[in-house]
Amino acid sequence: MDPAVALVLSVSCLLLFSLWRWNTTRQKLPPGPMPLPIVGNILQMDLKDISKSLTKLSKAYGPVFTLYFGTKPTVILHGYEAVKEALVDLGEEFAGRGSFPVPERTNKRLGIVLSNGKTWKEIRRFSLMTLRNFGMGKRSIEDRVQEEARCLVEELRKTNASPCDPAFILGCAPCNVICSVIFQKRFEYSDQKFIYFLKLLHEAINILSSPWIQEKHNPQSEFTPENLKITAADLFSAGTETTSTTLRYGLLLLLKHPEVAAKVQGEIEHVIGRDRSPCMQDRSRMPYTDAVIHEIQRFIDLIPINLPHAVTKDIKFRNYLIPKGTTIITSLTSVLYDDKEFPNPERFDPGHFLDKNGNFKKSDYFMPFSTGKRICAGEGLARMELFLFFTAILQNFKLKPLVDPKDVNITPVVNGFASVPPPYQLCFIPI
C-alpha cells in the first residue's frame, strides 16, 4: 500500500474513533466543542488568556461545559452560581485535587496543595493545628506582622527616594512572616543566608523533618519526612509568592491611580496618625482602605482559573453525570469580574466594595482565595499582611512613578496559571 494512502487511512480511522468516543460520552458529560484527536480542544484555546477563552465558550455552551485537554475530559464551571453550587453546596464531592502535571512531578501529590483523600485531610488538619499552635489567628501573629511591617518601612527608607524595583523587598516581608511562625525567627533583608533562602526555599524545609521522626516507624502515617517537607514548601511558596505579588501589583495600581492613594493616606492620617503603627483594630474604622485592598485583589485576579479540583465520586450535577476523578476547573475570573455584582468590572474602582454611605460592603463574589473545602489555608494571615503592609507603606511614603500616571502600564503578564504585574520602578518619598 502506498505510504500516503496508509497515512490518510490511519488519520481517518483516528478521527472516526475520536468522533465515536466523543459521541458516546457527551450524552453524560456537559456539552462542549468537539475535541480533535490527541490534542483535544487545546488548539481552540488562547493559552495566553485562558480566562477569555473560557468566557467565550461559556456564551456558546452555558455555565457548565466540557473541554478536552489531550484525551481526558475536564468540566468547566463558569460564573458565581455554578462555582458556589459545586465548591460550597457540594463541597465534599468537589474537594478532590485535579490533575496538575508539572508540579505533580516534583510534589508527588504530597503536601497540602496537591494531595487528595485521607492524605489531604490529615495534612491540612495537622497544618492548621500546628500553625495555630505557632500563633496563627492569635494576637502574637499580628505582633510579628507589625514587626515585619516596621522592618519593611526601614528597608524602603534605605532606597533614599531613588528609583527602585520593589519586587525583592516586597518578597522578603511575607516570607519573613512565615519564617517567624515556623522557625520562630526573622532575618535581616541583607542577610546572605536569607537571600539564598528566598532563592532556594526547598533547602530550608529540611528543618521540619526532625520533630516528627517518632512517626518514621509507622508505615500508615501520613507524616513522613517527605510529606512534611513538601507541606512546608507549600506553606512557604503559597505564603510568600501570592502575598508579595498582590503587594507589588497593588502598589502599581496606586501609581496608576494617585487619587486613590491620596484618599487612603487621608484615612490613615485621620484614624492612625503618625505616632503609632497600624493594627488590625484600625481596619473596621477604615472602610475606604479596606475597600481598596479588596478591589486590588478582585482586579488583579491573581489565579484566574483557580487550582484544579476533581470530583471524589460519580456525581449528578445539573442533570449531567460527572465520573469520579474528573478534573474540574472553576473560573474565578467569571466570579470576580461579574458585571452584575461589580459594574464596569474592567475598571479599578474601590466603590465596588462601598455602599452609598461610604461603608465597607462585603460581597459573596469575593473569591480570590477560592472557596469551599479547598479554600486557601492561609487566608487569614494573608488578609492581615495585606492590610498591615499596605497601611504601613502608605503611612510613611508617597509613591512616585517614573512616568506620568496615565502612562503607567498595569497590563498583567501571564506566568503559568497566575497573572503577575509587569516589572516596574518607583520612588518611595518619605512623608
C-alpha positions as CSV (number, residue, x, y, z in Angstrom):
1,M,0.0,0.0,0.0
2,D,1.2,3.4,-0.9
3,P,2.6,5.2,2.3
4,A,0.5,8.3,1.6
5,V,-2.7,6.3,1.3
6,A,-1.9,4.4,4.5
7,L,-1.3,7.7,6.3
8,V,-4.7,9.1,5.1
9,L,-6.5,5.9,6.2
10,S,-4.8,6.0,9.6
11,V,-5.7,9.6,10.2
12,S,-9.3,8.9,9.0
13,C,-9.7,6.0,11.4
14,L,-8.3,8.0,14.2
15,L,-10.8,10.8,13.5
16,L,-13.7,8.4,13.3
17,F,-12.7,6.7,16.5
18,S,-12.4,10.1,18.3
19,L,-15.8,11.1,17.0
20,W,-17.3,7.8,18.1
21,R,-15.7,8.1,21.6
22,W,-16.8,11.8,22.0
23,N,-20.3,10.9,20.8
24,T,-20.7,8.1,23.4
25,T,-19.5,10.2,26.4
26,R,-21.1,13.6,25.5
27,Q,-24.6,12.4,26.4
28,K,-23.5,12.1,30.1
29,L,-21.0,14.9,30.4
30,P,-21.9,18.6,30.0
31,P,-21.8,19.9,26.4
32,G,-18.8,21.4,24.7
33,P,-16.9,21.8,21.5
34,M,-15.8,18.6,19.6
35,P,-12.2,17.7,20.5
36,L,-9.5,16.9,18.0
37,P,-7.7,13.6,18.2
38,I,-4.8,13.5,20.8
39,V,-4.8,17.3,21.4
40,G,-8.4,17.7,22.4
41,N,-9.6,21.3,22.5
42,I,-6.2,22.9,23.1
43,L,-6.0,24.5,19.7
44,Q,-9.3,26.2,20.3
45,M,-7.9,27.9,23.4
46,D,-5.8,31.1,23.7
47,L,-3.2,29.8,26.1
48,K,-2.1,33.4,26.8
49,D,-5.5,34.3,28.1
50,I,-7.3,31.1,29.1
51,S,-10.0,33.1,31.0
52,K,-11.0,35.0,27.9
53,S,-11.4,31.7,26.0
54,L,-13.5,30.2,28.8
55,T,-15.8,33.2,28.8
56,K,-16.2,33.0,25.1
57,L,-17.0,29.2,25.3
58,S,-19.5,29.8,28.2
59,K,-21.5,32.0,25.9
60,A,-21.9,29.1,23.5
61,Y,-22.3,26.2,25.9
62,G,-23.5,27.7,29.2
63,P,-22.0,27.9,32.7
64,V,-21.2,24.2,32.8
65,F,-19.3,22.7,29.8
66,T,-16.7,20.2,28.9
67,L,-13.3,20.6,27.3
68,Y,-10.6,18.0,26.5
69,F,-7.0,18.8,27.3
70,G,-5.5,15.9,25.5
71,T,-7.7,12.9,25.7
72,K,-9.2,13.4,29.1
73,P,-12.4,15.5,29.7
74,T,-12.3,18.5,32.0
75,V,-15.5,20.1,33.3
76,I,-15.5,23.9,33.4
77,L,-17.6,25.9,35.9
78,H,-18.2,29.5,34.8
79,G,-20.0,32.1,36.9
80,Y,-20.8,32.5,40.6
81,E,-23.8,30.2,40.7
82,A,-22.1,27.2,39.2
83,V,-18.9,27.7,41.2
84,K,-20.8,28.2,44.5
85,E,-23.0,25.2,43.9
86,A,-20.0,23.0,43.3
87,L,-17.4,24.2,45.8
88,V,-19.7,25.3,48.6
89,D,-23.1,23.4,48.4
90,L,-21.4,20.2,47.2
91,G,-18.1,20.9,48.8
92,E,-17.2,17.4,49.8
93,E,-18.0,15.9,46.4
94,F,-15.8,18.6,44.7
95,A,-13.0,18.6,47.2
96,G,-10.6,16.5,45.2
97,R,-7.5,17.9,43.6
98,G,-7.5,17.7,39.8
99,S,-4.6,16.8,37.5
100,F,-1.8,19.3,37.7
101,P,1.0,17.6,35.7
102,V,4.0,19.8,36.1
103,P,4.1,20.3,39.9
104,E,3.0,16.7,40.4
105,R,6.3,15.6,39.1
106,T,8.0,17.4,42.0
107,N,5.5,17.1,44.8
108,K,4.4,13.5,44.0
109,R,0.9,14.5,45.1
110,L,2.1,15.1,48.7
111,G,1.8,18.2,50.8
112,I,-1.3,20.3,51.4
113,V,-1.9,21.7,47.9
114,L,-1.8,18.7,45.6
115,S,-2.7,15.8,47.9
116,N,-6.1,14.0,47.9
117,G,-8.3,12.0,50.2
118,K,-7.1,10.9,53.6
119,T,-3.6,12.3,53.0
120,W,-5.0,15.8,52.2
121,K,-7.5,15.8,55.1
122,E,-4.9,14.7,57.7
123,I,-2.1,17.0,56.4
124,R,-4.5,20.0,56.2
125,R,-5.8,19.4,59.7
126,F,-2.3,19.0,61.0
127,S,-1.0,22.1,59.3
128,L,-3.9,24.3,60.6
129,M,-3.4,22.9,64.1
130,T,0.3,23.4,64.1
131,L,0.1,26.9,62.7
132,R,-2.4,27.8,65.4
133,N,0.0,26.5,68.0
134,F,2.7,28.7,66.5
135,G,0.4,31.8,66.8
136,M,-1.7,31.8,63.7
137,G,-5.0,33.6,64.4
138,K,-3.8,35.0,67.7
139,R,-2.5,38.4,68.7
140,S,1.0,37.1,68.7
141,I,1.0,36.6,64.9
142,E,-0.3,40.2,64.5
143,D,2.7,41.4,66.6
144,R,5.0,39.5,64.2
145,V,3.4,41.0,61.1
146,Q,3.6,44.5,62.7
147,E,7.3,44.0,63.4
148,E,7.9,42.9,59.8
149,A,5.9,46.0,58.6
150,R,8.3,48.2,60.6
151,C,11.3,46.4,59.1
152,L,9.8,46.8,55.6
153,V,9.4,50.5,56.1
154,E,13.0,50.9,57.3
155,E,14.2,48.9,54.3
156,L,12.3,51.1,51.9
157,R,13.8,54.2,53.6
158,K,17.2,52.9,52.6
159,T,16.3,53.5,48.9
160,N,16.7,57.2,49.7
161,A,13.7,58.1,47.5
162,S,15.7,56.8,44.4
163,P,14.0,54.7,41.7
164,C,13.8,51.1,42.7
165,D,12.2,47.8,41.7
166,P,10.2,46.8,44.9
167,A,9.9,43.1,43.9
168,F,12.7,41.7,46.2
169,I,11.8,43.8,49.2
170,L,8.1,43.0,49.0
171,G,9.0,39.3,48.7
172,C,11.1,39.4,51.8
173,A,8.4,40.7,54.1
174,P,5.7,37.9,53.8
175,C,8.5,35.3,53.6
176,N,9.9,36.6,56.9
177,V,6.4,36.3,58.5
178,I,6.3,32.6,57.6
179,C,9.8,32.2,58.9
180,S,8.9,33.8,62.2
181,V,5.9,31.5,62.5
182,I,7.6,28.2,61.6
183,F,11.2,28.9,62.6
184,Q,10.5,31.5,65.4
185,K,13.0,33.8,63.8
186,R,13.0,36.6,61.2
187,F,16.0,37.5,59.0
188,E,17.6,40.8,58.0
189,Y,16.9,41.6,54.4
190,S,20.7,41.9,53.7
191,D,21.4,38.5,55.3
192,Q,23.1,36.4,52.6
193,K,21.6,33.3,54.1
194,F,18.1,34.7,53.9
195,I,18.7,35.9,50.3
196,Y,19.8,32.4,49.4
197,F,16.8,31.0,51.3
198,L,14.5,33.1,49.2
199,K,16.0,31.6,46.1
200,L,16.1,28.1,47.3
201,L,13.1,27.6,49.6
202,H,13.2,23.9,49.4
203,E,16.6,23.8,51.1
204,A,15.2,25.1,54.4
205,I,12.3,22.7,54.7
206,N,14.6,20.0,56.0
207,I,14.3,21.7,59.3
208,L,10.8,20.4,59.7
209,S,11.8,16.8,59.3
210,S,13.3,16.0,62.6
211,P,10.5,16.9,65.1
212,W,8.1,14.3,63.7
213,I,10.7,11.4,63.5
214,Q,8.5,9.5,66.1
215,E,6.4,8.6,63.1
216,K,9.1,7.1,60.9
217,H,8.3,3.5,62.2
218,N,4.6,3.9,61.4
219,P,4.1,2.7,57.7
220,Q,0.5,4.0,57.8
221,S,1.4,7.5,58.8
222,E,0.8,10.5,56.5
223,F,3.5,12.4,58.4
224,T,6.5,11.1,56.5
225,P,9.6,13.3,56.2
226,E,9.0,13.8,52.5
227,N,5.3,14.7,53.0
228,L,6.2,17.2,55.7
229,K,8.9,18.7,53.6
230,I,6.5,19.3,50.7
231,T,3.9,20.6,53.1
232,A,6.4,23.2,54.4
233,A,7.4,24.0,50.9
234,D,3.7,24.6,50.1
235,L,3.3,27.0,53.0
236,F,6.4,28.9,52.1
237,S,5.7,29.2,48.4
238,A,2.0,30.0,48.8
239,G,2.5,32.3,51.8
240,T,5.3,34.2,50.1
241,E,4.5,34.5,46.4
242,T,0.8,35.2,46.4
243,T,1.1,38.0,49.1
244,S,4.2,39.6,47.6
245,T,2.7,39.6,44.1
246,T,-0.5,41.2,45.4
247,L,1.6,43.9,47.2
248,R,3.6,44.5,44.1
249,Y,0.5,44.7,41.9
250,G,-1.3,46.9,44.4
251,L,1.5,49.5,44.5
252,L,1.4,49.6,40.7
253,L,-2.3,50.2,40.7
254,L,-1.9,53.0,43.2
255,L,0.8,54.6,41.0
256,K,-1.8,54.5,38.2
257,H,-4.4,56.0,40.5
258,P,-2.7,58.6,42.7
259,E,-6.1,59.9,43.8
260,V,-6.9,56.6,45.4
261,A,-3.5,56.5,47.2
262,A,-4.1,60.0,48.4
263,K,-7.6,59.1,49.8
264,V,-6.1,56.1,51.6
265,Q,-3.4,58.3,53.1
266,G,-6.0,60.7,54.3
267,E,-7.9,57.9,56.1
268,I,-4.6,56.7,57.6
269,E,-3.9,60.2,58.9
270,H,-7.3,60.5,60.4
271,V,-7.6,57.1,62.0
272,I,-4.0,56.1,62.8
273,G,-1.9,59.3,62.6
274,R,1.9,59.1,62.7
275,D,2.7,58.3,66.3
276,R,2.0,54.5,66.2
277,S,2.0,51.6,63.8
278,P,-1.3,50.4,62.2
279,C,-3.1,47.5,63.8
280,M,-5.9,45.2,62.8
281,Q,-8.4,47.0,65.0
282,D,-8.0,50.0,62.7
283,R,-9.5,48.2,59.8
284,S,-13.1,48.5,60.9
285,R,-12.7,52.2,61.1
286,M,-11.0,52.4,57.6
287,P,-13.7,51.4,55.1
288,Y,-12.1,53.1,52.2
289,T,-8.7,51.4,52.8
290,D,-10.4,48.1,53.3
291,A,-12.3,48.6,50.0
292,V,-9.1,49.5,48.1
293,I,-7.3,46.3,49.3
294,H,-10.4,44.2,48.3
295,E,-10.5,45.9,44.9
296,I,-6.8,45.3,44.3
297,Q,-7.4,41.6,44.9
298,R,-10.5,41.5,42.8
299,F,-9.0,43.5,39.9
300,I,-5.6,41.7,39.6
301,D,-7.4,38.3,39.5
302,L,-4.2,36.6,40.7
303,I,-5.2,32.9,40.0
304,P,-7.8,33.3,37.1
305,I,-8.8,29.6,36.8
306,N,-8.0,28.5,40.4
307,L,-6.2,25.3,41.1
308,P,-7.9,22.3,39.5
309,H,-10.4,20.4,41.6
310,A,-11.8,16.9,41.0
311,V,-14.9,15.1,42.0
312,T,-14.4,12.5,44.7
313,K,-17.2,10.2,43.4
314,D,-19.6,9.8,40.5
315,I,-22.0,12.7,40.8
316,K,-25.1,14.1,39.1
317,F,-24.6,17.8,38.6
318,R,-27.3,19.9,36.9
319,N,-28.6,16.8,35.1
320,Y,-25.1,15.8,33.9
321,L,-23.2,12.8,35.2
322,I,-19.6,13.6,36.1
323,P,-17.5,10.5,36.7
324,K,-15.3,10.1,39.8
325,G,-11.8,11.7,39.3
326,T,-12.9,14.1,36.6
327,T,-10.9,17.3,36.7
328,I,-12.9,20.4,37.4
329,I,-11.8,23.9,36.5
330,T,-13.5,26.8,38.2
331,S,-13.2,30.2,36.6
332,L,-12.6,32.7,39.4
333,T,-12.4,35.4,36.8
334,S,-16.0,34.9,36.0
335,V,-16.9,35.5,39.6
336,L,-14.5,38.4,40.4
337,Y,-15.5,40.1,37.1
338,D,-19.2,39.5,37.3
339,D,-20.7,42.7,35.8
340,K,-23.9,42.4,37.8
341,E,-22.1,42.3,41.1
342,F,-19.3,44.7,40.1
343,P,-20.5,47.2,37.5
344,N,-17.7,48.0,34.9
345,P,-15.5,45.2,36.3
346,E,-12.7,46.1,33.9
347,R,-12.3,49.4,35.8
348,F,-10.3,49.6,39.0
349,D,-12.9,51.1,41.4
350,P,-12.8,50.8,45.2
351,G,-16.5,51.7,45.1
352,H,-17.2,48.1,44.2
353,F,-16.8,47.4,47.9
354,L,-18.5,50.5,49.3
355,D,-22.2,51.3,49.9
356,K,-23.9,54.6,49.2
357,N,-22.9,55.9,52.6
358,G,-19.2,55.0,52.2
359,N,-19.3,52.0,54.5
360,F,-17.5,48.8,53.6
361,K,-19.7,46.4,51.7
362,K,-19.0,42.7,51.7
363,S,-19.6,40.5,48.7
364,D,-20.1,36.8,48.3
365,Y,-18.4,37.1,44.9
366,F,-15.1,38.0,46.5
367,M,-13.2,34.7,46.0
368,P,-9.5,35.5,45.4
369,F,-8.7,32.7,47.9
370,S,-11.1,30.3,46.2
371,T,-13.9,28.9,48.4
372,G,-15.3,25.7,49.9
373,K,-13.2,22.8,51.3
374,R,-10.1,23.8,49.4
375,I,-10.1,27.5,50.3
376,C,-6.6,28.8,51.0
377,A,-5.4,27.7,54.4
378,G,-3.5,30.9,54.9
379,E,-6.4,33.3,54.0
380,G,-6.5,34.9,57.5
381,L,-2.8,35.6,57.6
382,A,-2.8,36.9,54.0
383,R,-5.6,39.4,54.8
384,M,-3.7,40.6,57.9
385,E,-0.4,41.0,55.9
386,L,-2.0,42.9,53.1
387,F,-3.7,45.4,55.4
388,L,-0.7,46.0,57.7
389,F,1.9,46.1,54.9
390,F,-0.2,48.4,52.7
391,T,-1.1,50.8,55.5
392,A,2.5,50.9,56.9
393,I,3.9,51.8,53.5
394,L,1.3,54.5,52.8
395,Q,1.6,55.9,56.3
396,N,5.3,56.6,55.7
397,F,5.8,57.2,51.9
398,K,4.3,58.9,49.0
399,L,4.5,56.7,45.9
400,K,6.1,58.5,42.9
401,P,6.0,56.9,39.4
402,L,8.8,57.4,36.9
403,V,6.3,58.3,34.2
404,D,3.0,60.1,34.1
405,P,0.3,58.1,35.9
406,K,-1.7,57.8,32.8
407,D,1.3,56.1,31.1
408,V,1.8,53.5,33.9
409,N,1.4,50.0,32.4
410,I,-0.8,47.8,34.5
411,T,-1.3,45.0,31.9
412,P,-0.7,41.7,33.6
413,V,1.9,39.2,32.5
414,V,0.5,35.7,32.5
415,N,3.0,33.4,34.1
416,G,1.8,29.8,34.2
417,F,-1.6,29.9,35.9
418,A,-1.1,33.3,37.6
419,S,-1.4,36.9,36.5
420,V,1.6,39.0,37.6
421,P,2.3,42.7,37.2
422,P,4.9,43.8,34.6
423,P,8.3,44.9,36.0
424,Y,8.4,48.5,37.1
425,Q,10.2,51.0,39.3
426,L,9.0,53.7,41.6
427,C,10.3,56.1,44.2
428,F,9.3,55.9,47.9
429,I,9.3,59.5,49.0
430,P,9.3,59.8,52.9
431,I,6.4,61.8,54.3
